Amino acid sequence: MSKVCAVTGKRTRFIKTSKRKGSPKKRGGVGLKRAGVHNRIQKPNLHKKPIWVDGRPQKVWLSTKALRSLDPTMLINPNKRTA
């Protein structure tokens, strides 16, 4: 099972980072060139949390953005008695 947020759909992304070499045209150079391009992995901030659906808990991956926007009553057992 891959780590994907059940609410927002956030997942691992592959991005490229690059260094630039040369002197910019603004300062009288011939321009900047891309050099040293590397692949990098960008992972979302995911947490495995139980959510109560139809009176039963289901453990799902949730991003922190989803946790903040989620209704707090979904994270609490509805069948639990309060004293």
SULTA-V326641 format. One record per helix or strand of 3 or more residues. SS is the DSSP state (A for helix, B for strand). FROM is the first residue (numbers start at 1). LEN is the number of residues. If there is no record, write none. Layout:
# SULTA-V326641
SS_FROM_LEN / SS_FROM_LEN
This chain:
# SULTA-V326641
B_13_9 / A_25_3 / B_33_10 / B_46_8 / B_56_8 / A_64_6 / A_72_4
